[in-house]
Amino acid sequence: MRHRDWIWLAACFWGCTEAGVWPVDHDGRQFLGWTDLSDWHRSGGVTEAKQVLESPVIPTAVRWDELVASWNADAPPGTAVRIEVQPVHYPGTDARYYCLGQWSVDNRRVARESVAGQKDVDGEVATDTLVLKRPAKAFRVRLTLTGHPEVRQPRLEFFGVSVVERGKGPGNYAPERAAWGRVLRVPIRSQVDYPEGVNAWCSPTSVSMVLAYWAAEEKRPDWDWPVPAVAAGVYDRTWVGTGNWSFNVAFAGSIPGIRAYAVRWADVAEIEAWVARGVPVVASVCYDLLRGRPSTGESGHLVVCVGFTDCGDVILNDPGTRQVPRRTVSRADFIRAWATSRNTVYVIHPETWKTPANRRRHWHG
């Protein structure tokens, strides 16, 4: 182990505030994000076909056993970013590197795909999520940027990691009442309008709605992407679908001026905090529970949280229906439905947007 890795592990175990470790109650979850990777070890050069960036050991404030990665890259067609994460439990017991996907903007030239079959004694990768059998207190990241002589390598604009400890329950925060009675003007779009998307395009349709909202708010028509274009830009060859969380935010974040990442929050009050700032939030939910029905276990769905009623119920743009595309669901039903994804959301906003106060280190900014 390199000397600098010992320094980072010391930060982990002795409470140093490096790398996002803060003396606060994180409620079993933490988000760590970087816009500057200059202190990561680099091999290869920007003019070569391949460059590898490897982080030092990055300590976390929680004993995590699930991890989701996000990245925003300026990646010309024909280039790719490969994302790998190595759990670190304590010195001398590091696990393997697990691949969380290969990303490209043009799936016809370079495969955009998750990697199946990654299961061993330490953990496994479930498409976009690294799931461990015992918790870790740190991790390393390895990013491989691949180009070719005629095209420059991808340029990383942002990299983020969301970690959670499965044993920790959801939070119980005071509501952010500034969001109550507010509804954001997010355009309504339906996956049902497209034959290919009837049962499968809830995620890209939700992303398309949020991008269209920002296009109108910021007068950036280049940010407004139609649903089929988003679906093509997030398709995962291995999973054979468009629901890969990391790929959806990577697509949104590849648009110049947009920051996007997937993260797991602790309480619906955190969604309220973002809505109060004018930011719609995409939430991963169980569709059965959202509609007050028993869960069948096969009803994962993405919706856009666009506002709240005067009493705190949740107002959604639901891409899965044409009849009632904007619906109000009870706060209790939403909380139950959202909990099935460990409270996963997509955060998508202009890079310069002022974000809510991040007291628990649950998001970037």
N, C-alpha and C positions, 0 to 999 in steps of 0.2 A: 504494500500500500504506500502511495506517495505521501510525502511529508504534509503537503497541503490538505490531503484527505483526512489526516489525523486532526488537523486544525478544525476542519468542518465537523468532524464527529465530536470534538470537544465542545463546539458550539451547540451541538444537538443535546448532549447530556448535561451540560452545565448552564443552560439557559441563556446563552448569548443571543442577541437579537439579529444575527446574520441570517440571510436567506429566508426572511419572512417569519422567523421564530419569535413570537412576541409573548410577553407575560400576561396573557389574557385567556379567558375560557373560550376555547374554540368549538365546543359542543361536538367534538368528534369529527371535525372536518376542517379543511384548510385549503386555500388556493394560493399557489405560488406562480408568479408570472415574471417574464423577462422581456424587455425590448432591447437589451444590450447583452450580447453573449461574448464580448471581447475577452473575458477572463477564462473562457472555456478553452481547453486544449484543442489545437487545430493540427490536422495532418493533411497534406495535399495543399494545393494553391487554388486561388479563384480562377486561374486560367486553365487548370487541369480538368480532366473529365470527372474527377471525384474528389470531394473534400469531406473529411469527417470531423465533426465537433463533438468533444466529449467533456461533460461537466465534471467538476469535482464531486465529492460526496455532498449531497444536499440534505441537511437534517430537516425534519418536520416536527411540528409542535404536537402532533397526535400520533398514536401508534396505529398506523393505517394498515388496512388489509384490502382496500380497493383503490384503484387509481385510474383516472381518465386523463388523457393528454389532449392538448389543443395546440394548433400552430397556425400562424398566418404567414404566408410566403408569397413573394413575388417570383413566380415560377414560370418561365417561358415554356410554351409547348415543346414537348420532347425532353423535358427535364423531370426530375423526381426528387422527393424527400422521403427518406426512410427513417422511421422513428422507433427507437429501442429504449427500454427502461430496465434497469437492474435494481431490484430491491436490496437494501443493505440493512441487515438485522443488527449486527455488531461486528467488530473487526474479526476477520478470519472466517466468517460464515456467509459471505456474499452468495446470493443466488445467481442464476444465469441472466443474461440479457434476454428479455422478451420483446418481440417485435409487435408494435401497436399499429402497424400499417405502412404501406408505401403509398405516398400521395403524389398525384400528378393532375394538372389541369386538363390534359387531353388524354382521355382513357383509350383512344384509338392508337396513340403512338407509344405511350408508356402505361403499363397496367396501373390502375388505381385499385388497390385491393388490401383487405385485411389478410391475416395469415392464420390459417386453421391448424389444428393439431398441436398447439403449444400447451401441453399439460404434463406436469411432472410432480415430484414430491413436494415442491415448494408452492406451486400454484398453477394457474392457467389463464389464458387470454380468451375472453368471451367477446369476440368481434372487436369491440372498442374499449373494453374494460379489463384491466389486469386484476385478477382476484387471487389473493394469497391464502394459504392454509394456516399461516401464523403471522401475526402482525410484524411490521417493520417500522423502524424509526428514522429511516433515511432512504435515499435512492440516488442512482446515477442516471444520466441521460446520454445517449449516443445518437447523433443525428448525421445521416449520410446524405450529402447533397450531390446529385448526379446530373451532369450535363453531357455535352459532346462538343467537339471543336468548333462547330458553327454557331453554337448557342451558349451563352453564359450560364453558369450554375444558378440554381434558385438562390434567392436572398431572403433569409429569415427576418421578418419584421416583428414577430412576437412568438413566444413559446410559453405555454402555461400547463400546469398540472393541478388537478383537483384530487385530493386524497380524502378518504373517509375511514372511520373505524366502525365496522358494522354493528358492534355491540352497543353503540351509543344511540339512544332514541332521538326523535326529533326535538327541536327546540320548543320553547313555550314563551314567545316574546309578546310584549305589548303591541297591539296593532299600530301600524303607521297610518293614522287616520287622515293624514294629508292626502292620501290616495282615495279616500272614500268619497263617492260622488263624482269621481273623475273618470272619463272615458276618452282614450286616445283615438285619434282619427286614423286607425289602421284600415286600409282597404280590405274588403272581404274577397277571398278567392277560395275556390272549392276544388279539391282533387277529383270530385265526381264529374267535373266537366271534361275529363280526359280519360278515354277508355283504358289506357295503361295504368292510370293512377287511382282507379276506383277503390282498390283495397290496399294501396301501397305507397301513395305519395303524400301522406300527411306531413312528413318532415320537410321535404322540399317546398311544399305548398305553404307551410308556416314560415319558412325562411323567406320565400318570395313575398309574402305579405309584409313582413317586417322591413325588407329592403325597399319595397314600394312606399312604405310609410316614410322612411328616411329620405327617399328620393324627393317626395313632396315637401317634407319639412325643410330640407336643406337646399332645395332647388337644384338637385343633382339627378337629372333624368338618366344618366349612365348607371345609376345605382338600381334602377328598376328592372329586374330580371323576370321574365315570364316563367311560369311554373315548369313547363317542359325543359327550358334551358337549365334551371336549377337542378331538376331531377337528373339530367344528363351529367351535370357537373359534380354530383355527389355519389353517383352510382358506384357500388362496391362489387367488383367482379366475384370475389370469393363468397361474400354473404348473399350475393345475387339480389340486391335490393338497394333502396335509397335511405335506409334508416340509420346508417352508421353515424353516431353523434359527432365524432371527431371530424368525419369527412364533411358533414353539413356546415360546421362552423369554419372549417378550413376553406370551403368554397366561398362563404360570405367574407371571410377575412382576406381572401385573395383579391378582392375588389379594392382598388386604391382608395384610401381614406376611411376604410371600415375596419373596426376592431371586433373580433368575434371569438368566443370560447364557450366550452361546455363546462358546467360547474354544478356541484351539488350543495344546496343550501339547507338551512336548518328549520326554517319557519316561513309561512306565507307572508309574514310581516316583511321579509326581505324582498319579496316580489313587490309588495306595496311601496317599499322605499324607492325602487327603480321606476315604477309607474308614476310615483309622485314627481320624479325627475324627468318625466316625459319619455321613458324608455319602455316599449312593450317587451314582454318576456315570453319566450317559447318554453313551454313546460311539457315534460314527458309524463304521461299519465296512463292509468288503466281506464279504457273507455267504458267498460261495464260499470265500474265503481263510480266513475264520473256521472253516470246517468242513474245512480242509485240502485243498480242491479247487483246481484251476486257475481263475483269475478269468475270467469271461465278459465283464466290463466293464459289466454291467447288473445288479449285485446289491447296490446300496447298501442299508444296513440300520441300524437303531438298536437298541441293547441297553442294559440297565442293569447296570453293574458293581456287584455287591452284596458282593463279598468276594474272598478269596484263600485257596488251600489252604496247607497247612503248608510246601510247597515253592515257593510263589509263582506257581502257575498261577491263572488268572482264573476266578472264579465269576460267572455271568451269569444274569439273568432275561431270557430270550429271548422277546419277544412274538410271534415268527413261527411258533411251533409249539404244539400242544396236547399232543403226546406227551412231549416232554422240555423243559418250559418253564424249568426251572433246569438249567443245564448247566455243566460245567467244560471249559474249553479250555486248551490248552497256552499258556504265556506267549509262545512264539515265534509260534504261529498268530495269537494276538491282536495282537501287535505288527505283523505283516505286514498283517493286515486293517484295523487302525486307521490305519496309515500312508496308506492310499488317500484318506482325508479330510484329510490333513495333521494328523492327531491331534486332530480336532474333538470337543469334549464339550459337554454342557449341564451347567452347575452350577446346582443348585436347592436352596435351603436357607432356613430362617427368617432374617429380616434381622439378628436379634441373635445368630446362631450364631457361635461362635468359630472362625475359619478357620485353616488351617495357616500357618506362617511363609512369607512371600512373598519369599524372598531374591532370586529372579530376575525379579520383577515379571511373573509369568505369570498372575496372577489378581487379583481385587479384594480389598482388605483388607490 
